[in-house]
Amino acid sequence: QGLEVRVLSSGDKAISFFENLPDDQLPGLIIMDYNLPAVNGYQILTMLAEDERYKAIPKIIWSTSNSSFFEEECLTSGASAYFVKPADLSGYASLAGKIVGYLRKM
């Protein structure tokens, strides 16, 4: 089975995408940057939490911030994980391994 990846450039585009997505095309995993233009990742999480269709889908937030406040607000609003963006290539390889772990659970 192939893997389809969709990339959206801003939070408002993500909200529109999720609101208009047919039930038979729901994603298996959602990965969002916390600091998206227009609407941030936390705001998208709260919107997704109000829609029953998205409750069981793992949602990962990644950010340049290691703020425990941002992490806690995301985890309590439906994020499965909060990752700080790595500073080097080996860190990205490790992060990719963690994300693949979420895909294997599906």
DSSP file with accessible surface (Angstrom, degrees, kcal/mol):
  #  RESIDUE AA STRUCTURE BP1 BP2  ACC     N-H-->O    O-->H-N    N-H-->O    O-->H-N    TCO  KAPPA ALPHA  PHI   PSI    X-CA   Y-CA   Z-CA
    1    1 A Q              0   0  245      0, 0.0     2,-0.1     0, 0.0     0, 0.0   0.000 360.0 360.0 360.0 134.4    0.0    0.0    0.0
    2    2 A G        -     0   0   70      1,-0.0     2,-0.5     0, 0.0     0, 0.0  -0.360 360.0-127.0 -79.5 159.9    1.4    3.4   -0.9
    3    3 A L        -     0   0  131     -2,-0.1     2,-0.5     2,-0.0    -1,-0.0  -0.925  18.3-158.2-109.2 126.4    1.8    6.3    1.4
    4    4 A E        -     0   0  136     -2,-0.5     2,-0.5     2,-0.0     0, 0.0  -0.918   6.2-165.9-107.2 129.7    0.2    9.6    0.4
    5    5 A V        -     0   0  110     -2,-0.5     2,-0.4     2,-0.0    -2,-0.0  -0.957   1.5-165.6-116.4 131.7    1.6   12.8    2.0
    6    6 A R        -     0   0  129     -2,-0.5     2,-0.5     2,-0.0    -2,-0.0  -0.967   3.4-162.8-116.3 134.0   -0.2   16.1    1.8
    7    7 A V        -     0   0  132     -2,-0.4     2,-0.4     2,-0.0    -2,-0.0  -0.968   3.9-170.8-119.7 127.3    1.5   19.4    2.7
    8    8 A L        -     0   0   64     -2,-0.5     6,-0.1     1,-0.1    -2,-0.0  -0.955  16.6-146.3-118.9 139.7   -0.4   22.5    3.5
    9    9 A S  S    S+     0   0   77     -2,-0.4     2,-0.3    27,-0.1    -1,-0.1   0.522  73.7  25.3 -89.1  -6.5    1.4   25.9    3.9
   10   10 A S  S  > S-     0   0   13     26,-0.1     4,-1.8     1,-0.1    28,-0.2  -0.991  73.6-114.3-153.4 160.9   -0.7   27.6    6.5
   11   11 A G  H  > S+     0   0    0     26,-2.6     4,-2.5    -2,-0.3     5,-0.2   0.864 114.0  54.3 -65.4 -37.2   -3.0   26.8    9.4
   12   12 A D  H  > S+     0   0   83     25,-0.6     4,-2.2     1,-0.2    -1,-0.2   0.897 108.2  50.2 -67.9 -33.7   -6.1   28.3    7.8
   13   13 A K  H  > S+     0   0  116      2,-0.2     4,-2.5     1,-0.2    -1,-0.2   0.891 109.7  52.2 -67.8 -36.9   -5.5   26.1    4.7
   14   14 A A  H  X S+     0   0    8     -4,-1.8     4,-2.9     2,-0.2     5,-0.2   0.927 108.7  49.4 -64.1 -44.3   -5.3   23.1    7.1
   15   15 A I  H  X S+     0   0   33     -4,-2.5     4,-2.6     1,-0.2     5,-0.2   0.945 112.4  47.4 -61.2 -46.5   -8.5   23.9    8.8
   16   16 A S  H  X S+     0   0   60     -4,-2.2     4,-1.6     2,-0.2    -1,-0.2   0.922 112.2  51.1 -59.9 -42.9  -10.3   24.3    5.5
   17   17 A F  H  X S+     0   0   47     -4,-2.5     4,-0.5     1,-0.2     3,-0.3   0.952 113.0  44.0 -59.3 -50.8   -8.8   21.0    4.3
   18   18 A F  H >< S+     0   0   14     -4,-2.9     3,-0.8     1,-0.2    -1,-0.2   0.879 111.4  53.5 -66.2 -37.1   -9.9   19.1    7.4
   19   19 A E  H 3< S+     0   0  117     -4,-2.6    -1,-0.2    -5,-0.2    -2,-0.2   0.828 115.8  39.7 -66.5 -29.3  -13.4   20.6    7.4
   20   20 A N  H 3< S+     0   0  119     -4,-1.6    -1,-0.2    -3,-0.3    -2,-0.2   0.341  85.7 119.2-104.2   6.8  -14.0   19.5    3.8
   21   21 A L    <<  -     0   0   10     -3,-0.8     5,-0.1    -4,-0.5    -3,-0.0  -0.585  64.7-123.6 -78.8 126.3  -12.3   16.1    3.9
   22   22 A P    >   -     0   0   57      0, 0.0     3,-2.1     0, 0.0     4,-0.1  -0.323  22.2-114.8 -64.8 151.3  -14.7   13.2    3.1
   23   23 A D  G >  S+     0   0  110      1,-0.3     3,-1.0     2,-0.2    -2,-0.1   0.817 114.9  57.2 -56.5 -32.9  -14.9   10.5    5.7
   24   24 A D  G 3  S+     0   0  137      1,-0.2    -1,-0.3     0, 0.0    -3,-0.0   0.440 106.1  51.0 -82.8   4.4  -13.4    7.9    3.4
   25   25 A Q  G <  S+     0   0   99     -3,-2.1    -1,-0.2     2,-0.0    -2,-0.2   0.142  74.1 140.4-124.4  19.5  -10.3   10.0    3.0
   26   26 A L    <   -     0   0   54     -3,-1.0    -3,-0.0     1,-0.1    -8,-0.0  -0.337  54.8-109.9 -64.0 144.3   -9.3   10.7    6.6
   27   27 A P        -     0   0   36      0, 0.0     3,-0.1     0, 0.0    -1,-0.1  -0.301   7.6-141.7 -73.8 158.9   -5.6   10.6    7.3
   28   28 A G  S    S+     0   0   35      1,-0.3     2,-0.3    29,-0.1    -2,-0.1   0.653  89.0  15.0 -88.5 -19.3   -3.9    7.9    9.3
   29   29 A L        -     0   0   30     28,-0.1     2,-0.5     2,-0.0    -1,-0.3  -0.975  64.8-154.2-155.5 139.5   -1.5   10.4   10.9
   30   30 A I  E     -a   59   0A   8     28,-2.3    30,-3.3    -2,-0.3     2,-0.5  -0.982  10.8-174.7-121.2 124.4   -1.5   14.3   11.2
   31   31 A I  E     +a   60   0A  75     -2,-0.5     2,-0.4    28,-0.2    30,-0.2  -0.984  11.8 175.2-119.4 126.0    1.8   16.1   11.7
   32   32 A M  E     -a   61   0A  12     28,-3.0    30,-2.3    -2,-0.5     2,-0.3  -0.981  31.0-126.0-133.1 145.6    1.7   19.8   12.3
   33   33 A D  E     -a   62   0A  33     -2,-0.4     3,-0.5    28,-0.2     8,-0.3  -0.625  21.3-136.8 -78.0 143.3    4.2   22.6   13.0
   34   34 A Y  S    S+     0   0   13     28,-2.4     7,-2.2    -2,-0.3     2,-1.2   0.923  98.2  54.5 -66.5 -41.6    3.2   24.6   16.1
   35   35 A N  S    S+     0   0   88     27,-0.3    -1,-0.2     5,-0.2     5,-0.1  -0.426  73.4 156.5 -97.3  62.5    4.0   27.9   14.4
   36   36 A L        -     0   0   36     -2,-1.2   -26,-0.1    -3,-0.5   -27,-0.1  -0.563  49.1 -99.6 -80.2 149.9    2.0   27.8   11.3
   37   37 A P  S    S+     0   0   79      0, 0.0   -26,-2.6     0, 0.0     2,-2.2  -0.368  98.5   2.8 -65.3 148.3    1.1   31.0    9.5
   38   38 A A  S    S+     0   0   77    -27,-0.2     2,-0.4   -28,-0.2   -28,-0.1  -0.324 137.9  27.2  76.9 -58.7   -2.5   32.4   10.1
   39   39 A V  S    S-     0   0   30     -2,-2.2   -28,-0.2     3,-0.0   -25,-0.1  -0.995  83.9-134.0-135.3 127.9   -3.6   29.6   12.6
   40   40 A N     >  -     0   0   39     -2,-0.4     4,-1.9    -5,-0.1    -5,-0.2  -0.271  26.7-102.9 -84.0 171.1   -1.1   27.7   14.8
   41   41 A G  H  > S+     0   0    0     -7,-2.2     4,-2.5    -8,-0.3    -7,-0.1   0.853 119.6  55.4 -60.1 -37.4   -1.0   24.0   15.5
   42   42 A Y  H  > S+     0   0   69     -8,-0.4     4,-2.1     2,-0.2    -1,-0.2   0.925 107.0  50.1 -62.2 -43.1   -2.6   24.3   18.9
   43   43 A Q  H  > S+     0   0   89      1,-0.2     4,-1.8     2,-0.2    -2,-0.2   0.888 110.4  50.2 -63.9 -37.0   -5.6   26.1   17.4
   44   44 A I  H  X S+     0   0    0     -4,-1.9     4,-2.9     2,-0.2     5,-0.2   0.920 107.6  54.3 -66.9 -41.6   -5.9   23.3   14.8
   45   45 A L  H  X S+     0   0    0     -4,-2.5     4,-2.3     1,-0.2    -2,-0.2   0.917 107.6  49.5 -57.0 -44.5   -5.7   20.7   17.5
   46   46 A T  H  X S+     0   0   46     -4,-2.1     4,-0.8     2,-0.2    -1,-0.2   0.889 111.7  49.1 -66.0 -35.3   -8.6   22.3   19.4
   47   47 A M  H >< S+     0   0   29     -4,-1.8     3,-0.9     1,-0.2     4,-0.4   0.935 112.1  47.9 -66.9 -44.3  -10.7   22.4   16.2
   48   48 A L  H >< S+     0   0    0     -4,-2.9     3,-1.4     1,-0.2     6,-0.4   0.851 103.9  61.7 -65.5 -33.2   -9.9   18.8   15.4
   49   49 A A  H 3< S+     0   0   35     -4,-2.3    -1,-0.2     1,-0.3    -2,-0.2   0.769  99.2  56.5 -64.7 -24.0  -10.9   17.8   19.0
   50   50 A E  T << S+     0   0  165     -3,-0.9     2,-0.6    -4,-0.8    -1,-0.3   0.590  95.3  75.8 -82.7  -9.8  -14.4   19.1   18.4
   51   51 A D  S X  S-     0   0   45     -3,-1.4     3,-1.9    -4,-0.4     4,-0.5  -0.903  70.4-153.1-109.1 113.0  -14.8   16.8   15.4
   52   52 A E  G >  S+     0   0  142     -2,-0.6     3,-1.1     1,-0.3     4,-0.4   0.793  90.3  69.3 -54.0 -30.4  -15.5   13.1   16.4
   53   53 A R  G 3  S+     0   0   63      1,-0.2    -1,-0.3     2,-0.1     3,-0.2   0.779 102.8  43.1 -62.4 -25.8  -14.0   11.9   13.1
   54   54 A Y  G X  S+     0   0    1     -3,-1.9     3,-0.9    -6,-0.4    -1,-0.2   0.489  85.0  94.0-101.7  -2.4  -10.5   13.0   14.1
   55   55 A K  T <  S+     0   0  113     -3,-1.1    -1,-0.1    -4,-0.5    -2,-0.1   0.871  89.6  42.6 -61.8 -39.9  -10.4   11.8   17.8
   56   56 A A  T 3  S+     0   0   98     -4,-0.4    -1,-0.3    -3,-0.2    -2,-0.1   0.550  91.6  99.9 -86.5  -5.7   -8.7    8.4   17.0
   57   57 A I  S <  S-     0   0   18     -3,-0.9   -28,-0.1    -4,-0.1   -29,-0.1  -0.674  80.1-118.3 -84.0 126.1   -6.2    9.8   14.5
   58   58 A P        -     0   0   29      0, 0.0   -28,-2.3     0, 0.0     2,-0.4  -0.396  29.8-161.7 -62.6 137.4   -2.7   10.3   16.0
   59   59 A K  E     -a   30   0A   7     19,-0.4    21,-3.4   -30,-0.2    22,-1.2  -0.990   4.4-166.4-126.6 124.5   -1.7   14.0   15.9
   60   60 A I  E     -ab  31  81A   1    -30,-3.3   -28,-3.0    -2,-0.4     2,-0.4  -0.932   1.8-162.6-113.9 132.6    2.0   15.0   16.2
   61   61 A I  E     -ab  32  82A   0     20,-2.3    22,-2.9    -2,-0.4     2,-0.4  -0.923   6.6-172.8-109.3 137.2    3.1   18.6   16.9
   62   62 A W  E     +ab  33  83A  69    -30,-2.3   -28,-2.4    -2,-0.4     2,-0.3  -0.962  11.0 165.3-129.0 150.5    6.7   19.7   16.2
   63   63 A S  E     - b   0  84A   0     20,-2.0    22,-3.2    -2,-0.4    -2,-0.0  -0.987  48.4-123.1-155.0 158.9    8.2   23.0   17.1
   64   64 A T  S    S+     0   0   99     -2,-0.3     2,-0.4    20,-0.2    20,-0.1   0.658  92.0  88.5 -77.9 -16.2   11.4   25.0   17.6
   65   65 A S        -     0   0   27      1,-0.1    -2,-0.1     2,-0.1    20,-0.1  -0.667  56.3-167.9 -89.4 134.3   10.2   25.7   21.1
   66   66 A N        +     0   0  130     -2,-0.4     2,-0.2    18,-0.1    -1,-0.1   0.087  39.5 146.5-100.8  23.4   11.0   23.4   24.0
   67   67 A S     >  -     0   0   35      1,-0.2     4,-2.2     2,-0.0     5,-0.2  -0.392  45.7-150.2 -63.0 124.5    8.5   25.3   26.2
   68   68 A S  H  > S+     0   0   95      1,-0.2     4,-2.7    -2,-0.2     5,-0.2   0.825  97.4  59.5 -66.1 -28.0    6.8   23.0   28.6
   69   69 A F  H  > S+     0   0  131      2,-0.2     4,-2.5     1,-0.2     5,-0.2   0.955 107.5  43.5 -63.5 -50.1    3.7   25.3   28.4
   70   70 A F  H  > S+     0   0   63      2,-0.2     4,-2.0     1,-0.2    -2,-0.2   0.919 115.1  50.2 -61.9 -42.8    3.3   24.8   24.7
   71   71 A E  H  X S+     0   0   76     -4,-2.2     4,-2.6     1,-0.2     5,-0.2   0.947 112.0  46.9 -61.3 -47.4    3.9   21.0   25.0
   72   72 A E  H  X S+     0   0  112     -4,-2.7     4,-2.4     1,-0.2    -2,-0.2   0.908 110.5  51.5 -64.0 -42.5    1.4   20.7   27.8
   73   73 A E  H  X S+     0   0   31     -4,-2.5     4,-0.7    -5,-0.2    -1,-0.2   0.899 113.3  46.1 -64.4 -35.9   -1.3   22.7   26.0
   74   74 A C  H ><>S+     0   0    0     -4,-2.0     5,-2.5    -5,-0.2     3,-0.7   0.939 112.8  48.5 -71.0 -44.4   -0.9   20.5   22.9
   75   75 A L  H ><5S+     0   0   63     -4,-2.6     3,-1.0     1,-0.3    -2,-0.2   0.874 112.5  48.3 -65.8 -35.5   -0.9   17.2   24.7
   76   76 A T  H 3<5S+     0   0   95     -4,-2.4    -1,-0.3     1,-0.2    -2,-0.2   0.653 109.0  56.2 -78.9 -11.3   -4.0   18.2   26.7
   77   77 A S  T <<5S-     0   0   22     -3,-0.7    -1,-0.2    -4,-0.7   -28,-0.2   0.203 133.2 -76.9-104.7  13.1   -5.7   19.3   23.5
   78   78 A G  T < 5S+     0   0   36     -3,-1.0   -19,-0.4     1,-0.3    -3,-0.2   0.387  80.2 141.3 115.8  -3.9   -5.3   16.0   21.6
   79   79 A A      < -     0   0    9     -5,-2.5    -1,-0.3     1,-0.2   -19,-0.2  -0.491  38.8-155.5 -70.6 139.8   -1.8   15.7   20.4
   80   80 A S  S    S+     0   0   55    -21,-3.4     2,-0.3     1,-0.3   -20,-0.2   0.759  78.0   1.6 -80.6 -28.8   -0.3   12.3   20.7
   81   81 A A  E     -b   60   0A  10    -22,-1.2   -20,-2.3    -7,-0.1     2,-0.4  -0.987  56.3-150.3-156.9 155.3    3.2   13.7   20.9
   82   82 A Y  E     -b   61   0A  14     -2,-0.3     2,-0.4   -22,-0.2   -20,-0.2  -0.991  21.8-173.4-130.6 118.5    5.1   17.0   20.9
   83   83 A F  E     -b   62   0A  32    -22,-2.9   -20,-2.0    -2,-0.4     2,-0.4  -0.939  21.3-134.3-117.4 138.9    8.6   17.0   19.4
   84   84 A V  E     -b   63   0A  66     -2,-0.4   -20,-0.2   -22,-0.2   -18,-0.1  -0.745  39.4-104.7 -85.3 133.2   11.2   19.8   19.4
   85   85 A K        -     0   0   53    -22,-3.2    -1,-0.1    -2,-0.4     7,-0.1  -0.363  41.3-114.8 -59.9 132.9   12.7   20.2   16.0
   86   86 A P        -     0   0   28      0, 0.0    -1,-0.1     0, 0.0     3,-0.0  -0.233   8.2-139.1 -68.5 160.8   16.2   18.7   16.0
   87   87 A A  S    S+     0   0  109      1,-0.0     2,-0.3     0, 0.0    -2,-0.1   0.574  80.3  28.6 -95.3 -12.3   19.3   20.8   15.5
   88   88 A D  S  > S-     0   0   88      1,-0.1     4,-1.7     0, 0.0     3,-0.3  -0.897  87.1 -96.5-145.4 173.2   21.2   18.4   13.2
   89   89 A L  H  > S+     0   0  149     -2,-0.3     4,-2.2     1,-0.2     5,-0.2   0.879 119.3  54.2 -62.1 -39.2   20.7   15.6   10.6
   90   90 A S  H  > S+     0   0   86      1,-0.2     4,-2.1     2,-0.2    -1,-0.2   0.874 106.4  53.9 -65.9 -33.0   21.1   12.8   13.2
   91   91 A G  H  > S+     0   0   20     -3,-0.3     4,-2.4     2,-0.2    -1,-0.2   0.893 107.5  50.1 -65.4 -38.5   18.3   14.3   15.3
   92   92 A Y  H  X S+     0   0   91     -4,-1.7     4,-2.7     2,-0.2    -2,-0.2   0.886 108.1  53.4 -67.3 -35.7   16.0   14.4   12.2
   93   93 A A  H  X S+     0   0   67     -4,-2.2     4,-1.9     2,-0.2    -2,-0.2   0.926 110.5  47.2 -63.7 -41.4   16.8   10.7   11.6
   94   94 A S  H  X S+     0   0   67     -4,-2.1     4,-1.8     2,-0.2    -2,-0.2   0.924 112.2  49.5 -64.8 -44.1   15.9    9.9   15.2
   95   95 A L  H  X S+     0   0   10     -4,-2.4     4,-2.3     1,-0.2    -2,-0.2   0.915 108.0  54.0 -62.2 -41.8   12.6   11.9   14.9
   96   96 A A  H  X S+     0   0   51     -4,-2.7     4,-2.6     1,-0.2    -1,-0.2   0.903 106.1  53.5 -59.8 -39.7   11.8   10.1   11.6
   97   97 A G  H  X S+     0   0   45     -4,-1.9     4,-1.7     1,-0.2    -1,-0.2   0.901 107.8  49.8 -62.0 -39.4   12.2    6.8   13.5
   98   98 A K  H  X S+     0   0  109     -4,-1.8     4,-1.2     2,-0.2    -2,-0.2   0.907 111.0  49.0 -66.4 -39.4    9.7    8.0   16.1
   99   99 A I  H  X S+     0   0   29     -4,-2.3     4,-1.8     1,-0.2     3,-0.4   0.918 107.4  54.4 -67.5 -40.3    7.2    9.1   13.5
  100  100 A V  H  X S+     0   0   54     -4,-2.6     4,-2.4     1,-0.2    -1,-0.2   0.887 101.5  60.7 -60.5 -34.1    7.5    5.7   11.7
  101  101 A G  H  X S+     0   0   27     -4,-1.7     4,-0.9     1,-0.2    -1,-0.2   0.902 103.8  49.0 -59.3 -39.6    6.7    4.1   15.1
  102  102 A Y  H  < S+     0   0   44     -4,-1.2     3,-0.4    -3,-0.4     4,-0.4   0.892 109.8  52.0 -66.6 -38.9    3.3    5.9   15.0
  103  103 A L  H >< S+     0   0   52     -4,-1.8     3,-1.2     1,-0.2    -2,-0.2   0.882 105.0  55.4 -65.9 -35.8    2.7    4.7   11.4
  104  104 A R  H 3< S+     0   0  206     -4,-2.4    -1,-0.2     1,-0.3    -2,-0.2   0.761  99.8  60.8 -68.8 -25.0    3.4    1.1   12.4
  105  105 A K  T 3<        0   0  164     -4,-0.9    -1,-0.3    -3,-0.4    -2,-0.2   0.628 360.0 360.0 -75.1 -14.1    0.7    1.3   15.1
  106  106 A M    <         0   0  124     -3,-1.2   -77,-0.0    -4,-0.4   -78,-0.0  -0.357 360.0 360.0 -78.5 360.0   -1.9    2.0   12.4
